[in-house]
Amino acid sequence: MMDILIDTIIDTLKLVPFLFVSFILMEVIEHKLNNKKILEKTNKFGPIVGSLLGIIPQCGMTAMASNLYSVRVITLGTLMSIFLSCSDEMLPMLIANRASFSLIMKILLVKVLLGMLMGLIIDFVSRKKVNSQVVIEEMCDNEHCHCEDGIFISSLKHTMKIVIFIFVISLILNSFDYSIYIDKIINNSKIIAPIILSFVGLIPNCASSILITKLYLDDIILFGSMISGLLVSSGVGILVLFRQNKSVKENIMIVLLLVIISSIWGIIFNFVNFR
């Protein structure tokens, strides 16, 4: 139990810089940035930049993305691109198991390209514009964070609130060894496995990406099934989204969209025997 507690503390502390930077950015936008055209121009390329940032082996990027999306600093397409390309603990796992360079690059390339493609399509379809400054002000009112205390203090208060929330949930999840159940229900089905693993990837901690990667390296699942699970694996990003974004209906829609996208692409890769 002590090991679980220590690991949870370490994993949670790793998120602090990402969350703090995102809140600093939000505060700057609210108090300093008047030209909204800057954000509009940036968001046109958001999914491209987001998918490249997502491959950084750290789930803090998805936590930051969820935070920024909750106040509409970034678009839904950008959020989805970061979620889909997020490598979480996949990359360290592949390197630790001495996976070939070609395999590592193939997986990263698939995730990045799919992140860009789906993000751009989602933004093109939705075309939803929101006044980010108004949303940030609403968040401050709901959180009772006393934003008049200054950018640094306000950002720190926001960060600590989320860190405590993530720590409690992560501790509960880390105490439950779900891998023994996954081994019993998973199989090499080209259709069922990708769907099951897309839900496994939703588990908001780093263990899900580690488990999915290991299953593939041990030849238990197919490449498409692995991709399906890894496309959804966004670390604590989903947790932060549900904590910060006030629309539960929208959050559920985002999760379902992630599952559908990952399942479909996983099934496609399985049927074309992509290896």
LODRENRO-684221 format. One record per residue (C-alpha): residue number from 0; residue in one letter; y, x, z. Coordinates in pm, whole numbers. Layout:
N
<node NUM; 'A'; <Y; X; Z>>,
...
//
This chain:
275
<node 0; 'M'; <0; 0; 0>>,
<node 1; 'M'; <236; 288; 77>>,
<node 2; 'D'; <179; 431; -272>>,
<node 3; 'I'; <266; 95; -427>>,
<node 4; 'L'; <583; 74; -218>>,
<node 5; 'I'; <693; 427; -313>>,
<node 6; 'D'; <620; 370; -685>>,
<node 7; 'T'; <815; 43; -679>>,
<node 8; 'I'; <1114; 209; -512>>,
<node 9; 'I'; <1113; 493; -767>>,
<node 10; 'D'; <1079; 256; -1065>>,
<node 11; 'T'; <1360; 35; -933>>,
<node 12; 'L'; <1595; 327; -868>>,
<node 13; 'K'; <1549; 440; -1229>>,
<node 14; 'L'; <1714; 116; -1340>>,
<node 15; 'V'; <2030; 162; -1134>>,
<node 16; 'P'; <2221; 382; -1386>>,
<node 17; 'F'; <2147; 142; -1674>>,
<node 18; 'L'; <2251; -166; -1478>>,
<node 19; 'F'; <2561; 1; -1338>>,
<node 20; 'V'; <2677; 118; -1682>>,
<node 21; 'S'; <2628; -232; -1827>>,
<node 22; 'F'; <2836; -387; -1547>>,
<node 23; 'I'; <3106; -124; -1592>>,
<node 24; 'L'; <3117; -216; -1962>>,
<node 25; 'M'; <3141; -585; -1879>>,
<node 26; 'E'; <3427; -523; -1636>>,
<node 27; 'V'; <3613; -313; -1892>>,
<node 28; 'I'; <3574; -587; -2154>>,
<node 29; 'E'; <3704; -849; -1914>>,
<node 30; 'H'; <4004; -656; -1783>>,
<node 31; 'K'; <4095; -406; -2053>>,
<node 32; 'L'; <3966; -510; -2396>>,
<node 33; 'N'; <4181; -761; -2580>>,
<node 34; 'N'; <4072; -708; -2941>>,
<node 35; 'K'; <3753; -914; -2982>>,
<node 36; 'K'; <3722; -802; -3344>>,
<node 37; 'I'; <3583; -473; -3216>>,
<node 38; 'L'; <3288; -655; -3061>>,
<node 39; 'E'; <3237; -873; -3367>>,
<node 40; 'K'; <3221; -571; -3599>>,
<node 41; 'T'; <2989; -384; -3364>>,
<node 42; 'N'; <2752; -680; -3334>>,
<node 43; 'K'; <2698; -685; -3712>>,
<node 44; 'F'; <2506; -361; -3673>>,
<node 45; 'G'; <2375; -445; -3325>>,
<node 46; 'P'; <2008; -499; -3421>>,
<node 47; 'I'; <1998; -166; -3606>>,
<node 48; 'V'; <2148; 30; -3317>>,
<node 49; 'G'; <1951; -174; -3062>>,
<node 50; 'S'; <1613; -105; -3220>>,
<node 51; 'L'; <1685; 270; -3218>>,
<node 52; 'L'; <1796; 264; -2854>>,
<node 53; 'G'; <1491; 59; -2758>>,
<node 54; 'I'; <1245; 338; -2835>>,
<node 55; 'I'; <1384; 548; -2550>>,
<node 56; 'P'; <1088; 560; -2307>>,
<node 57; 'Q'; <1257; 377; -2023>>,
<node 58; 'C'; <1267; 3; -1957>>,
<node 59; 'G'; <1621; 40; -1823>>,
<node 60; 'M'; <1752; -15; -2175>>,
<node 61; 'T'; <1607; -367; -2187>>,
<node 62; 'A'; <1754; -437; -1842>>,
<node 63; 'M'; <2094; -332; -1972>>,
<node 64; 'A'; <2047; -542; -2287>>,
<node 65; 'S'; <1960; -855; -2086>>,
<node 66; 'N'; <2262; -798; -1870>>,
<node 67; 'L'; <2496; -764; -2166>>,
<node 68; 'Y'; <2343; -1059; -2350>>,
<node 69; 'S'; <2385; -1285; -2045>>,
<node 70; 'V'; <2762; -1247; -2086>>,
<node 71; 'R'; <2744; -1240; -2468>>,
<node 72; 'V'; <2861; -883; -2515>>,
<node 73; 'I'; <2567; -842; -2753>>,
<node 74; 'T'; <2402; -1096; -2983>>,
<node 75; 'L'; <2060; -1257; -2953>>,
<node 76; 'G'; <1942; -1051; -3250>>,
<node 77; 'T'; <2047; -729; -3077>>,
<node 78; 'L'; <1871; -834; -2757>>,
<node 79; 'M'; <1552; -914; -2950>>,
<node 80; 'S'; <1567; -587; -3143>>,
<node 81; 'I'; <1580; -389; -2818>>,
<node 82; 'F'; <1299; -595; -2665>>,
<node 83; 'L'; <1076; -553; -2971>>,
<node 84; 'S'; <1132; -180; -3011>>,
<node 85; 'C'; <1116; -97; -2639>>,
<node 86; 'S'; <860; 177; -2583>>,
<node 87; 'D'; <860; 148; -2202>>,
<node 88; 'E'; <572; 368; -2077>>,
<node 89; 'M'; <387; 358; -2410>>,
<node 90; 'L'; <524; 691; -2536>>,
<node 91; 'P'; <446; 894; -2220>>,
<node 92; 'M'; <99; 735; -2219>>,
<node 93; 'L'; <31; 839; -2578>>,
<node 94; 'I'; <153; 1193; -2514>>,
<node 95; 'A'; <-48; 1224; -2192>>,
<node 96; 'N'; <-363; 1124; -2382>>,
<node 97; 'R'; <-288; 1376; -2658>>,
<node 98; 'A'; <-255; 1113; -2927>>,
<node 99; 'S'; <-186; 1256; -3272>>,
<node 100; 'F'; <174; 1299; -3382>>,
<node 101; 'S'; <108; 1076; -3684>>,
<node 102; 'L'; <-15; 792; -3461>>,
<node 103; 'I'; <285; 819; -3230>>,
<node 104; 'M'; <530; 816; -3520>>,
<node 105; 'K'; <347; 527; -3686>>,
<node 106; 'I'; <370; 310; -3374>>,
<node 107; 'L'; <735; 397; -3312>>,
<node 108; 'L'; <825; 334; -3676>>,
<node 109; 'V'; <652; -4; -3680>>,
<node 110; 'K'; <832; -113; -3362>>,
<node 111; 'V'; <1173; 13; -3478>>,
<node 112; 'L'; <1150; -145; -3824>>,
<node 113; 'L'; <1024; -477; -3690>>,
<node 114; 'G'; <1297; -472; -3425>>,
<node 115; 'M'; <1565; -419; -3691>>,
<node 116; 'L'; <1419; -677; -3930>>,
<node 117; 'M'; <1368; -956; -3678>>,
<node 118; 'G'; <1699; -886; -3504>>,
<node 119; 'L'; <1894; -908; -3830>>,
<node 120; 'I'; <1711; -1227; -3932>>,
<node 121; 'I'; <1775; -1390; -3593>>,
<node 122; 'D'; <2146; -1305; -3604>>,
<node 123; 'F'; <2173; -1432; -3961>>,
<node 124; 'V'; <2009; -1762; -3869>>,
<node 125; 'S'; <2187; -1819; -3537>>,
<node 126; 'R'; <2540; -1696; -3618>>,
<node 127; 'K'; <2643; -1799; -3267>>,
<node 128; 'K'; <2984; -1683; -3148>>,
<node 129; 'V'; <3080; -1685; -2782>>,
<node 130; 'N'; <3393; -1570; -2601>>,
<node 131; 'S'; <3242; -1288; -2393>>,
<node 132; 'Q'; <3544; -1264; -2165>>,
<node 133; 'V'; <3510; -1629; -2063>>,
<node 134; 'V'; <3136; -1588; -1994>>,
<node 135; 'I'; <3196; -1276; -1782>>,
<node 136; 'E'; <3455; -1463; -1577>>,
<node 137; 'E'; <3205; -1749; -1522>>,
<node 138; 'M'; <2942; -1499; -1406>>,
<node 139; 'C'; <3184; -1348; -1156>>,
<node 140; 'D'; <3266; -1692; -1018>>,
<node 141; 'N'; <2898; -1783; -983>>,
<node 142; 'E'; <2810; -1451; -819>>,
<node 143; 'H'; <3108; -1457; -580>>,
<node 144; 'C'; <3143; -1084; -640>>,
<node 145; 'H'; <3518; -1060; -572>>,
<node 146; 'C'; <3595; -881; -899>>,
<node 147; 'E'; <3949; -818; -779>>,
<node 148; 'D'; <3802; -531; -576>>,
<node 149; 'G'; <3821; -314; -887>>,
<node 150; 'I'; <3586; -220; -1169>>,
<node 151; 'F'; <3378; 32; -975>>,
<node 152; 'I'; <3321; -173; -658>>,
<node 153; 'S'; <3258; -496; -849>>,
<node 154; 'S'; <3006; -326; -1077>>,
<node 155; 'L'; <2832; -172; -777>>,
<node 156; 'K'; <2803; -510; -605>>,
<node 157; 'H'; <2654; -671; -916>>,
<node 158; 'T'; <2410; -382; -957>>,
<node 159; 'M'; <2287; -394; -597>>,
<node 160; 'K'; <2221; -769; -618>>,
<node 161; 'I'; <2000; -729; -925>>,
<node 162; 'V'; <1828; -416; -791>>,
<node 163; 'I'; <1720; -602; -476>>,
<node 164; 'F'; <1591; -893; -686>>,
<node 165; 'I'; <1396; -661; -918>>,
<node 166; 'F'; <1252; -463; -627>>,
<node 167; 'V'; <1111; -772; -454>>,
<node 168; 'I'; <952; -913; -772>>,
<node 169; 'S'; <820; -574; -884>>,
<node 170; 'L'; <662; -509; -544>>,
<node 171; 'I'; <472; -837; -568>>,
<node 172; 'L'; <356; -764; -924>>,
<node 173; 'N'; <257; -405; -847>>,
<node 174; 'S'; <40; -527; -559>>,
<node 175; 'F'; <-173; -729; -801>>,
<node 176; 'D'; <-427; -545; -1017>>,
<node 177; 'Y'; <-453; -774; -1318>>,
<node 178; 'S'; <-623; -514; -1540>>,
<node 179; 'I'; <-968; -612; -1412>>,
<node 180; 'Y'; <-914; -966; -1544>>,
<node 181; 'I'; <-781; -850; -1881>>,
<node 182; 'D'; <-1097; -647; -1945>>,
<node 183; 'K'; <-1305; -962; -1898>>,
<node 184; 'I'; <-1115; -1184; -2143>>,
<node 185; 'I'; <-1009; -940; -2413>>,
<node 186; 'N'; <-1211; -886; -2728>>,
<node 187; 'N'; <-1171; -752; -3080>>,
<node 188; 'S'; <-1089; -1090; -3232>>,
<node 189; 'K'; <-823; -1046; -3500>>,
<node 190; 'I'; <-649; -1366; -3392>>,
<node 191; 'I'; <-722; -1430; -3025>>,
<node 192; 'A'; <-662; -1074; -2899>>,
<node 193; 'P'; <-304; -1043; -3033>>,
<node 194; 'I'; <-210; -1376; -2875>>,
<node 195; 'I'; <-362; -1284; -2537>>,
<node 196; 'L'; <-200; -941; -2537>>,
<node 197; 'S'; <139; -1086; -2628>>,
<node 198; 'F'; <126; -1272; -2296>>,
<node 199; 'V'; <0; -962; -2114>>,
<node 200; 'G'; <299; -772; -2249>>,
<node 201; 'L'; <530; -1024; -2082>>,
<node 202; 'I'; <429; -900; -1737>>,
<node 203; 'P'; <762; -751; -1624>>,
<node 204; 'N'; <658; -404; -1515>>,
<node 205; 'C'; <558; -78; -1679>>,
<node 206; 'A'; <187; -130; -1610>>,
<node 207; 'S'; <148; -376; -1898>>,
<node 208; 'S'; <245; -124; -2169>>,
<node 209; 'I'; <25; 140; -2006>>,
<node 210; 'L'; <-274; -95; -2001>>,
<node 211; 'I'; <-226; -209; -2362>>,
<node 212; 'T'; <-192; 148; -2488>>,
<node 213; 'K'; <-502; 256; -2295>>,
<node 214; 'L'; <-706; -33; -2437>>,
<node 215; 'Y'; <-622; 85; -2788>>,
<node 216; 'L'; <-689; 453; -2717>>,
<node 217; 'D'; <-1028; 354; -2573>>,
<node 218; 'D'; <-1110; 160; -2895>>,
<node 219; 'I'; <-1129; -171; -2710>>,
<node 220; 'I'; <-863; -344; -2920>>,
<node 221; 'L'; <-741; -316; -3281>>,
<node 222; 'F'; <-410; -166; -3391>>,
<node 223; 'G'; <-255; -506; -3458>>,
<node 224; 'S'; <-358; -631; -3115>>,
<node 225; 'M'; <-193; -328; -2955>>,
<node 226; 'I'; <126; -381; -3156>>,
<node 227; 'S'; <133; -745; -3050>>,
<node 228; 'G'; <128; -650; -2683>>,
<node 229; 'L'; <371; -361; -2717>>,
<node 230; 'L'; <627; -565; -2911>>,
<node 231; 'V'; <660; -794; -2610>>,
<node 232; 'S'; <649; -520; -2345>>,
<node 233; 'S'; <1010; -498; -2238>>,
<node 234; 'G'; <964; -382; -1880>>,
<node 235; 'V'; <1195; -564; -1639>>,
<node 236; 'G'; <1418; -688; -1921>>,
<node 237; 'I'; <1275; -1040; -1895>>,
<node 238; 'L'; <1328; -1039; -1517>>,
<node 239; 'V'; <1693; -944; -1555>>,
<node 240; 'L'; <1737; -1208; -1826>>,
<node 241; 'F'; <1611; -1487; -1600>>,
<node 242; 'R'; <1819; -1353; -1311>>,
<node 243; 'Q'; <2145; -1321; -1505>>,
<node 244; 'N'; <2139; -1572; -1790>>,
<node 245; 'K'; <2212; -1914; -1643>>,
<node 246; 'S'; <2038; -2114; -1919>>,
<node 247; 'V'; <1671; -2141; -1819>>,
<node 248; 'K'; <1599; -2334; -2138>>,
<node 249; 'E'; <1742; -2051; -2347>>,
<node 250; 'N'; <1547; -1790; -2151>>,
<node 251; 'I'; <1221; -1974; -2211>>,
<node 252; 'M'; <1309; -2001; -2581>>,
<node 253; 'I'; <1365; -1625; -2599>>,
<node 254; 'V'; <1030; -1556; -2432>>,
<node 255; 'L'; <848; -1795; -2665>>,
<node 256; 'L'; <1020; -1635; -2964>>,
<node 257; 'L'; <902; -1293; -2848>>,
<node 258; 'V'; <545; -1417; -2810>>,
<node 259; 'I'; <544; -1589; -3151>>,
<node 260; 'I'; <692; -1289; -3333>>,
<node 261; 'S'; <458; -1039; -3168>>,
<node 262; 'S'; <149; -1257; -3216>>,
<node 263; 'I'; <219; -1319; -3585>>,
<node 264; 'W'; <280; -951; -3662>>,
<node 265; 'G'; <-23; -847; -3458>>,
<node 266; 'I'; <-246; -1087; -3653>>,
<node 267; 'I'; <-99; -966; -3984>>,
<node 268; 'F'; <-167; -600; -3900>>,
<node 269; 'N'; <-522; -687; -3792>>,
<node 270; 'F'; <-602; -872; -4113>>,
<node 271; 'V'; <-466; -600; -4340>>,
<node 272; 'N'; <-674; -352; -4136>>,
<node 273; 'F'; <-370; -139; -4061>>,
<node 274; 'R'; <-477; 164; -3857>>,
//
